Amino acid sequence: MKSKKVLAWHFCENNMKLGYSDARKIIPGETLSVNPKTLELCGHGLHASIKPSDALYYAPGVIICRVELSGEILTATDKLCAEHRKVLWMADAEYCLHEFAVWCARGVLPLFEAQHPEDNRPRLAIEAKELWLLDKISYNELDAARDARYAAGAAWAAAGDARYAAGAARYAAGAACAAWDAACAAACAARAASYAAGNAVNAAASYAAKDAAWNAQNKQLEKMLLELKDLAL
């Protein structure tokens, strides 16, 4: 059925073209359309998500698009599939996504350190990524920190409920070489952080804690992405 215009978020390929067999160029201000009779969630159509963190989990690249959906629209829990999608503005979000991954990991680091005060590997991994973002260490030095992160993986996996907090640190510290990895790292760090928040409380409150963490992440990511509007491509 026809829907009102909906504002949403969409990450596109780094070449700024539609994926799969449709290679049309995505141009800010222009509207792309598909046949409404062929709309299928995860199958065919012009997709986007209301929440930026949901869009992040489907990101094939680091180009963020603020979009307006219209026409026929199919709705799922974390995505929409539309007949028309207009890009209002788009920007390169690679650096922003690295920062967001670190923000997620920093937020749950105390959960890990409360249970394992003697283990500073997650903190060191996060600090290495922060230094890399500031151009204070080289990629090779960050790569060494990433190797240490993997070497410590077994120990962190055995850390009980705190393993998610450690996982957020691992994801945030890595993924520096490929642009797609920035989106992957941010998405994984966010998911790990939300699970860490949930597992830090009793079972009855865990879902509420995860939802609260997820909402906080969406609020933060949306704030960071909106700041990119001034750097629109």
TILUM-569111 format. One line per field, with one value per residue: residue number from 1; y, x, z of N, C-alpha, C in turn. Coordinates in pm, whole numbers, plus 50000, padded with zeros to 5 digits. Example, Ala and Ser with C-alpha at 12.3 -4.5 7.8 and 13.67 -1.06 7.14 Angstrom:
2
i: [1, 2]
n_v: [49431, 49775]
n_u: [51319, 51285]
n_w: [50780, 50708]
ca_v: [49550, 49894]
ca_u: [51230, 51367]
ca_w: [50780, 50714]
c_v: [49670, 50003]
c_u: [51320, 51290]
c_w: [50780, 50787]
END
This chain:
233
i: [1, 2, 3, 4, 5, 6, 7, 8, 9, 10, 11, 12, 13, 14, 15, 16, 17, 18, 19, 20, 21, 22, 23, 24, 25, 26, 27, 28, 29, 30, 31, 32, 33, 34, 35, 36, 37, 38, 39, 40, 41, 42, 43, 44, 45, 46, 47, 48, 49, 50, 51, 52, 53, 54, 55, 56, 57, 58, 59, 60, 61, 62, 63, 64, 65, 66, 67, 68, 69, 70, 71, 72, 73, 74, 75, 76, 77, 78, 79, 80, 81, 82, 83, 84, 85, 86, 87, 88, 89, 90, 91, 92, 93, 94, 95, 96, 97, 98, 99, 100, 101, 102, 103, 104, 105, 106, 107, 108, 109, 110, 111, 112, 113, 114, 115, 116, 117, 118, 119, 120, 121, 122, 123, 124, 125, 126, 127, 128, 129, 130, 131, 132, 133, 134, 135, 136, 137, 138, 139, 140, 141, 142, 143, 144, 145, 146, 147, 148, 149, 150, 151, 152, 153, 154, 155, 156, 157, 158, 159, 160, 161, 162, 163, 164, 165, 166, 167, 168, 169, 170, 171, 172, 173, 174, 175, 176, 177, 178, 179, 180, 181, 182, 183, 184, 185, 186, 187, 188, 189, 190, 191, 192, 193, 194, 195, 196, 197, 198, 199, 200, 201, 202, 203, 204, 205, 206, 207, 208, 209, 210, 211, 212, 213, 214, 215, 216, 217, 218, 219, 220, 221, 222, 223, 224, 225, 226, 227, 228, 229, 230, 231, 232, 233]
n_v: [49882, 50234, 50469, 50737, 50981, 50879, 50934, 50803, 50592, 50487, 50283, 50281, 50119, 50177, 50278, 50429, 50331, 50141, 49812, 49456, 49338, 49579, 49867, 50141, 50484, 50655, 50959, 51256, 51427, 51322, 51087, 50743, 50462, 50160, 49886, 49858, 49618, 49424, 49438, 49316, 49228, 49218, 49112, 49246, 49586, 49922, 49974, 50073, 50197, 50297, 50343, 50431, 50244, 50003, 50024, 50014, 49747, 49631, 49740, 49777, 49927, 50241, 50476, 50699, 50759, 50993, 50946, 50963, 50784, 50665, 50603, 50265, 50078, 49831, 49684, 49581, 49450, 49579, 49719, 49885, 49851, 50004, 50162, 50404, 50592, 50868, 51038, 51259, 51372, 51272, 51117, 51045, 50813, 50679, 50743, 50835, 50601, 50439, 50589, 50562, 50287, 50274, 50435, 50275, 50055, 50176, 50246, 50011, 49906, 49935, 49730, 49495, 49536, 49551, 49289, 49171, 49304, 49284, 49243, 49416, 49419, 49471, 49750, 49848, 49779, 49941, 50194, 50193, 50202, 50453, 50618, 50564, 50677, 50940, 50975, 50917, 50680, 50431, 50241, 49987, 49962, 49966, 49735, 49548, 49568, 49471, 49207, 49118, 49139, 48930, 48715, 48718, 48636, 48384, 48389, 48610, 48519, 48340, 48487, 48497, 48670, 48913, 48883, 48995, 49267, 49272, 49174, 49386, 49569, 49437, 49429, 49704, 49783, 49666, 49624, 49831, 49862, 49821, 49987, 49882, 49730, 49914, 49970, 49713, 49666, 49867, 49789, 49533, 49596, 49754, 49571, 49382, 49547, 49609, 49358, 49315, 49508, 49407, 49158, 49232, 49262, 49120, 48839, 48911, 49179, 49202, 49222, 49473, 49627, 49576, 49686, 49952, 50012, 49976, 50176, 50399, 50377, 50413, 50677, 50810, 50738, 50847, 51118, 51157, 51095, 51286, 51510, 51488, 51599, 51852, 51789, 51679, 51485]
n_u: [50084, 50031, 50251, 50325, 50588, 50903, 51168, 51494, 51789, 52070, 52338, 52559, 52732, 53086, 53147, 52934, 52711, 52414, 52369, 52413, 52256, 52182, 52323, 52295, 52385, 52411, 52288, 52296, 51995, 51852, 51596, 51562, 51394, 51193, 51009, 50703, 50567, 50756, 50868, 51043, 51136, 51472, 51517, 51437, 51432, 51438, 51621, 51632, 51684, 51514, 51649, 51988, 52179, 52065, 52073, 52347, 52416, 52363, 52540, 52723, 52937, 53101, 52970, 52742, 52397, 52142, 51811, 51496, 51209, 50942, 50619, 50519, 50583, 50746, 50761, 50982, 51128, 51378, 51428, 51328, 51165, 51141, 50953, 51038, 51335, 51493, 51796, 51889, 52123, 52471, 52763, 53108, 53160, 53364, 53575, 53414, 53275, 53479, 53532, 53287, 53283, 53488, 53372, 53153, 53291, 53439, 53232, 53147, 53371, 53427, 53267, 53397, 53646, 53572, 53526, 53763, 54010, 54282, 54344, 54444, 54422, 54194, 54162, 54410, 54395, 54185, 54293, 54508, 54373, 54256, 54482, 54572, 54366, 54420, 54646, 54880, 55009, 55135, 54982, 55098, 55175, 54927, 54830, 54988, 54885, 54634, 54695, 54774, 54534, 54388, 54540, 54481, 54225, 54110, 54133, 53975, 53731, 53664, 53579, 53335, 53029, 53143, 53267, 53150, 53192, 53469, 53481, 53371, 53576, 53776, 53670, 53651, 53917, 54034, 54016, 54116, 54220, 54066, 53797, 53535, 53565, 53553, 53281, 53196, 53342, 53235, 52965, 52985, 53111, 52913, 52699, 52819, 52861, 52598, 52506, 52683, 52599, 52347, 52407, 52527, 52351, 52079, 51882, 51612, 51620, 51777, 51700, 51585, 51807, 51971, 51813, 51815, 52085, 52111, 51941, 52078, 52310, 52207, 52119, 52363, 52509, 52345, 52368, 52642, 52649, 52478, 52632, 52801, 52678, 52759, 52982, 52907, 52905]
n_w: [50000, 49951, 50099, 50328, 50286, 50408, 50628, 50636, 50685, 50492, 50391, 50124, 49847, 49811, 49564, 49505, 49372, 49292, 49422, 49345, 49052, 48958, 48862, 48878, 48915, 49224, 49306, 49485, 49559, 49351, 49256, 49276, 49137, 49149, 49005, 49160, 49175, 49199, 49447, 49727, 50044, 50137, 49897, 49645, 49567, 49703, 49971, 50321, 50656, 50953, 51193, 51242, 51333, 51264, 50985, 50959, 50998, 50758, 50588, 50290, 50243, 50324, 50270, 50372, 50342, 50367, 50337, 50161, 50157, 49950, 49792, 49728, 50016, 50195, 50517, 50772, 51077, 51113, 50883, 50575, 50259, 49959, 49691, 49580, 49631, 49750, 49766, 50003, 50104, 50102, 50245, 50320, 50560, 50687, 50879, 51086, 51154, 51255, 51484, 51614, 51670, 51860, 52056, 52136, 52245, 52451, 52619, 52744, 52855, 53137, 53244, 53181, 53308, 53571, 53641, 53567, 53666, 53639, 53378, 53113, 52841, 52668, 52712, 52623, 52357, 52267, 52320, 52144, 51900, 51922, 51921, 51665, 51514, 51562, 51418, 51549, 51580, 51355, 51083, 51086, 51352, 51475, 51361, 51488, 51744, 51687, 51622, 51871, 51998, 51876, 51963, 52228, 52228, 52308, 52585, 52647, 52557, 52748, 52956, 53080, 53139, 53082, 52844, 52621, 52650, 52626, 52369, 52224, 52248, 52106, 51844, 51795, 51798, 51579, 51218, 51027, 50778, 50542, 50379, 50395, 50622, 50826, 50861, 50929, 51166, 51330, 51343, 51463, 51706, 51820, 51847, 52021, 52241, 52319, 52400, 52608, 52791, 52853, 52969, 53200, 53402, 53598, 53480, 53446, 53392, 53172, 52898, 52890, 52951, 52732, 52530, 52613, 52583, 52310, 52213, 52306, 52155, 51897, 51916, 51959, 51725, 51526, 51586, 51531, 51259, 51147, 51179, 50969, 50755, 50677, 50541, 50309, 50008]
ca_v: [50000, 50357, 50520, 50872, 50987, 50835, 50962, 50684, 50587, 50379, 50280, 50226, 50077, 50289, 50336, 50508, 50271, 50037, 49681, 49341, 49355, 49717, 49948, 50282, 50576, 50722, 51102, 51336, 51509, 51245, 50977, 50616, 50389, 50023, 49843, 49819, 49480, 49333, 49465, 49200, 49255, 49144, 49054, 49348, 49712, 50024, 49950, 50170, 50170, 50415, 50361, 50419, 50121, 49896, 50040, 49978, 49602, 49591, 49828, 49718, 50025, 50343, 50597, 50709, 50837, 51031, 50920, 50979, 50675, 50696, 50503, 50140, 50052, 49711, 49712, 49472, 49498, 49666, 49775, 49914, 49826, 50103, 50182, 50522, 50636, 50990, 51069, 51402, 51402, 51154, 51153, 50937, 50795, 50583, 50788, 50840, 50465, 50398, 50659, 50503, 50158, 50303, 50486, 50159, 49975, 50253, 50248, 49887, 49863, 49916, 49603, 49393, 49563, 49523, 49145, 49130, 49426, 49260, 49224, 49548, 49405, 49549, 49893, 49877, 49769, 50062, 50308, 50187, 50250, 50598, 50679, 50552, 50776, 51071, 50968, 50915, 50555, 50387, 50125, 49868, 49954, 49924, 49596, 49469, 49565, 49384, 49070, 49087, 49123, 48794, 48621, 48718, 48603, 48270, 48431, 48698, 48440, 48268, 48587, 48499, 48774, 49025, 48855, 49086, 49394, 49251, 49162, 49521, 49627, 49370, 49476, 49846, 49801, 49615, 49674, 49965, 49868, 49827, 50075, 49803, 49684, 50017, 49945, 49584, 49685, 49947, 49707, 49427, 49658, 49797, 49453, 49328, 49639, 49596, 49234, 49334, 49583, 49319, 49051, 49287, 49267, 48991, 48796, 48982, 49315, 49200, 49272, 49618, 49686, 49568, 49785, 50084, 50029, 49989, 50310, 50496, 50367, 50477, 50821, 50858, 50723, 50944, 51247, 51161, 51096, 51415, 51606, 51473, 51669, 51966, 51734, 51599, 51468]
ca_u: [50000, 50106, 50290, 50378, 50733, 50969, 51311, 51565, 51934, 52114, 52479, 52572, 52865, 53180, 53146, 52811, 52618, 52328, 52434, 52360, 52258, 52143, 52443, 52266, 52459, 52334, 52321, 52217, 51890, 51777, 51515, 51567, 51267, 51183, 50872, 50645, 50519, 50866, 50924, 51060, 51233, 51597, 51522, 51441, 51373, 51530, 51615, 51686, 51641, 51482, 51758, 52118, 52250, 52008, 52132, 52488, 52432, 52349, 52627, 52822, 53044, 53099, 52904, 52611, 52297, 52016, 51719, 51352, 51139, 50803, 50554, 50496, 50687, 50733, 50822, 51029, 51169, 51495, 51451, 51216, 51191, 51054, 50944, 51119, 51431, 51563, 51908, 51891, 52266, 52554, 52896, 53200, 53149, 53464, 53637, 53306, 53243, 53587, 53510, 53170, 53324, 53563, 53274, 53080, 53380, 53468, 53115, 53131, 53499, 53421, 53204, 53503, 53751, 53520, 53541, 53900, 54090, 54423, 54358, 54435, 54430, 54091, 54194, 54524, 54348, 54107, 54385, 54585, 54287, 54241, 54607, 54574, 54272, 54485, 54771, 54995, 55080, 55120, 54896, 55172, 55167, 54791, 54819, 55048, 54786, 54527, 54744, 54769, 54392, 54348, 54611, 54413, 54084, 54064, 54120, 53859, 53610, 53637, 53560, 53198, 52943, 53226, 53327, 53094, 53263, 53600, 53459, 53353, 53711, 53848, 53619, 53684, 54061, 54075, 53947, 54163, 54282, 53969, 53685, 53420, 53591, 53512, 53140, 53188, 53392, 53139, 52846, 53017, 53135, 52783, 52625, 52885, 52838, 52461, 52499, 52758, 52513, 52241, 52459, 52582, 52244, 52012, 51809, 51485, 51643, 51877, 51646, 51568, 51941, 52015, 51737, 51863, 52216, 52087, 51884, 52186, 52398, 52140, 52121, 52499, 52546, 52271, 52431, 52769, 52624, 52421, 52742, 52868, 52602, 52840, 53090, 52837, 52971]
ca_w: [50000, 49943, 50229, 50331, 50275, 50531, 50639, 50681, 50663, 50402, 50352, 49989, 49803, 49807, 49429, 49499, 49277, 49347, 49421, 49273, 48907, 48928, 48883, 48859, 48999, 49328, 49297, 49580, 49500, 49251, 49307, 49203, 49151, 49099, 48981, 49290, 49171, 49224, 49580, 49816, 50148, 50122, 49764, 49541, 49606, 49753, 50114, 50416, 50794, 51033, 51289, 51174, 51370, 51182, 50852, 50966, 50988, 50619, 50511, 50200, 50232, 50429, 50224, 50438, 50268, 50432, 50227, 50174, 50089, 49916, 49709, 49799, 50115, 50277, 50647, 50857, 51208, 51110, 50749, 50486, 50118, 49898, 49546, 49548, 49734, 49714, 49855, 50037, 50105, 50129, 50292, 50354, 50705, 50734, 51005, 51184, 51198, 51346, 51611, 51678, 51725, 51983, 52154, 52188, 52328, 52571, 52706, 52821, 52910, 53283, 53278, 53176, 53405, 53704, 53665, 53537, 53682, 53606, 53233, 53049, 52695, 52597, 52722, 52536, 52219, 52239, 52319, 52019, 51792, 51938, 51874, 51518, 51462, 51575, 51340, 51641, 51555, 51217, 51065, 51128, 51498, 51507, 51320, 51596, 51852, 51643, 51637, 52014, 52026, 51838, 52050, 52357, 52206, 52387, 52724, 52658, 52535, 52872, 53060, 53127, 53084, 53038, 52713, 52521, 52663, 52565, 52225, 52168, 52239, 51997, 51716, 51778, 51776, 51449, 51098, 50991, 50646, 50432, 50410, 50439, 50757, 50921, 50888, 50998, 51302, 51405, 51365, 51558, 51835, 51872, 51889, 52139, 52353, 52367, 52474, 52733, 52883, 52899, 53053, 53323, 53501, 53612, 53362, 53433, 53342, 53065, 52772, 52904, 52945, 52593, 52454, 52651, 52520, 52166, 52190, 52327, 52039, 51783, 51939, 51938, 51585, 51447, 51612, 51459, 51115, 51109, 51173, 50839, 50651, 50630, 50457, 50209, 49877]
c_v: [50124, 50411, 50666, 50867, 50959, 50869, 50839, 50697, 50468, 50394, 50217, 50181, 50199, 50353, 50419, 50463, 50170, 49902, 49578, 49369, 49497, 49810, 50096, 50368, 50642, 50868, 51180, 51426, 51436, 51128, 50856, 50540, 50247, 49992, 49795, 49675, 49379, 49352, 49337, 49234, 49162, 49082, 49159, 49472, 49806, 50026, 50066, 50131, 50300, 50446, 50342, 50292, 50001, 49903, 49992, 49828, 49549, 49666, 49751, 49809, 50132, 50475, 50602, 50801, 50867, 51029, 50946, 50870, 50715, 50588, 50381, 50113, 49925, 49734, 49583, 49533, 49602, 49730, 49803, 49884, 49909, 50103, 50297, 50554, 50757, 51015, 51220, 51454, 51275, 51199, 51028, 50926, 50706, 50622, 50788, 50701, 50407, 50462, 50598, 50367, 50177, 50351, 50371, 50078, 50046, 50246, 50125, 49835, 49847, 49785, 49491, 49414, 49541, 49376, 49099, 49250, 49408, 49249, 49357, 49540, 49478, 49699, 49931, 49872, 49894, 50183, 50310, 50239, 50402, 50672, 50675, 50656, 50917, 51079, 50970, 50781, 50512, 50272, 49998, 49851, 49913, 49778, 49503, 49457, 49472, 49238, 49027, 49063, 48982, 48690, 48609, 48669, 48490, 48309, 48519, 48620, 48365, 48362, 48597, 48608, 48892, 49002, 48950, 49222, 49384, 49240, 49297, 49589, 49566, 49422, 49622, 49866, 49757, 49688, 49814, 49974, 49883, 49911, 49995, 49757, 49787, 49997, 49815, 49597, 49761, 49865, 49601, 49483, 49701, 49678, 49393, 49415, 49626, 49467, 49244, 49406, 49493, 49213, 49101, 49291, 49131, 48964, 48876, 49119, 49318, 49257, 49424, 49688, 49685, 49673, 49926, 50113, 50051, 50127, 50417, 50495, 50436, 50629, 50879, 50851, 50825, 51084, 51261, 51169, 51229, 51524, 51599, 51549, 51786, 51921, 51651, 51599, 51540]
c_u: [50088, 50134, 50330, 50529, 50796, 51117, 51381, 51714, 51968, 52264, 52488, 52715, 52956, 53190, 53020, 52718, 52531, 52398, 52362, 52362, 52221, 52260, 52418, 52343, 52363, 52380, 52234, 52116, 51805, 51705, 51530, 51438, 51280, 51035, 50810, 50596, 50628, 50928, 50929, 51169, 51353, 51611, 51537, 51369, 51480, 51518, 51673, 51632, 51613, 51595, 51892, 52194, 52195, 52065, 52276, 52509, 52415, 52446, 52724, 52943, 53026, 53038, 52764, 52520, 52178, 51912, 51575, 51286, 50995, 50747, 50517, 50613, 50653, 50812, 50861, 51078, 51279, 51522, 51319, 51259, 51091, 51058, 51035, 51214, 51508, 51674, 51910, 52034, 52342, 52694, 52978, 53205, 53258, 53523, 53533, 53275, 53353, 53567, 53391, 53203, 53398, 53468, 53197, 53167, 53414, 53353, 53100, 53263, 53494, 53358, 53308, 53603, 53703, 53536, 53685, 53994, 54237, 54448, 54338, 54436, 54318, 54119, 54307, 54483, 54271, 54199, 54469, 54502, 54268, 54366, 54616, 54482, 54331, 54616, 54895, 55069, 55049, 55021, 54967, 55167, 55027, 54770, 54878, 54953, 54670, 54569, 54739, 54625, 54346, 54415, 54542, 54268, 54033, 54041, 53998, 53729, 53569, 53602, 53416, 53117, 53024, 53285, 53274, 53161, 53402, 53588, 53442, 53488, 53788, 53803, 53658, 53830, 54105, 54010, 53990, 54207, 54181, 53849, 53565, 53439, 53551, 53365, 53123, 53231, 53293, 53015, 52872, 53042, 53004, 52704, 52686, 52859, 52697, 52442, 52572, 52671, 52403, 52290, 52518, 52478, 52176, 51923, 51682, 51504, 51731, 51824, 51628, 51703, 51995, 51943, 51786, 51997, 52200, 52033, 51991, 52282, 52336, 52142, 52258, 52539, 52473, 52330, 52559, 52747, 52566, 52527, 52819, 52797, 52682, 52953, 53032, 52912, 52892]
c_w: [50000, 50083, 50216, 50315, 50411, 50525, 50695, 50650, 50574, 50377, 50214, 49962, 49793, 49668, 49403, 49387, 49349, 49332, 49337, 49123, 48863, 48963, 48859, 48959, 49100, 49332, 49395, 49508, 49399, 49317, 49217, 49233, 49098, 49076, 49113, 49293, 49204, 49364, 49664, 49917, 50135, 49984, 49657, 49589, 49657, 49904, 50195, 50554, 50867, 51130, 51219, 51209, 51295, 51041, 50849, 50948, 50846, 50528, 50422, 50183, 50336, 50384, 50284, 50356, 50358, 50322, 50264, 50092, 50062, 49824, 49790, 49893, 50193, 50405, 50718, 50989, 51200, 50974, 50679, 50343, 50039, 49746, 49501, 49664, 49680, 49815, 49878, 50045, 50136, 50166, 50320, 50507, 50763, 50870, 51118, 51240, 51287, 51483, 51687, 51739, 51856, 52092, 52217, 52284, 52459, 52671, 52793, 52878, 53063, 53326, 53280, 53288, 53549, 53740, 53649, 53546, 53643, 53456, 53162, 52896, 52621, 52599, 52628, 52389, 52178, 52228, 52192, 51903, 51801, 51890, 51723, 51454, 51466, 51497, 51428, 51639, 51412, 51208, 51111, 51280, 51543, 51472, 51426, 51714, 51816, 51655, 51782, 52058, 51992, 51927, 52184, 52347, 52293, 52532, 52742, 52642, 52661, 52987, 53109, 53062, 53031, 52900, 52607, 52528, 52602, 52414, 52158, 52151, 52123, 51861, 51690, 51742, 51637, 51334, 51060, 50846, 50533, 50473, 50459, 50582, 50861, 50959, 50966, 51143, 51387, 51439, 51472, 51698, 51900, 51925, 52016, 52261, 52408, 52445, 52607, 52835, 52939, 52994, 53183, 53434, 53508, 53491, 53339, 53369, 53217, 52935, 52776, 52893, 52803, 52508, 52485, 52585, 52371, 52132, 52207, 52208, 51918, 51796, 51911, 51790, 51499, 51464, 51531, 51308, 51068, 51100, 51041, 50727, 50593, 50540, 50343, 50076, 49769]
END
